[in-house]
Amino acid sequence: MGRIFVVELDGRSYRCKFCRTHLALPEDLVSRAFHCRRGKAYLFNSAVNITVGASEERLMLSGMHTVADIFCCSCGQIVGWKYESAREKSQKYKEGKFVLERFIFLSHCAF
């Protein structure tokens, strides 16, 4: 496969619950008002140490979107999804942003 290079974020960060790999910074948090199958989810402007899966059309609570699942690059656990595109004008702000499932990450760890 190859060597995995992991980005270490400075200060407090959101991390993978399973391997504690850094995923996002609190400064990149856009909204805590999202939901997923397992409960709450957060919307971020950017995320690191992830791999992006194949894009697919998915019917979400807010309408039809093109999304791609995102996975932790260290342990391979699914951590959320990336909005590729939105059909409705009111949902265009989500394009290019990442949703991390609250169940999957540890918040504001500072080790």
Secondary structure as UniProt FT lines:
FT   STRAND          13..16
FT   TURN            17..19
FT   STRAND          22..24
FT   HELIX           26..28
FT   STRAND          29..36
FT   TURN            37..38
FT   STRAND          39..44
FT   STRAND          50..60
FT   TURN            61..62
FT   STRAND          63..72
FT   TURN            73..75
FT   STRAND          78..86
FT   HELIX           89..94
FT   TURN            95..96
FT   STRAND          98..101
FT   HELIX           102..104
FT   STRAND          105..109
//
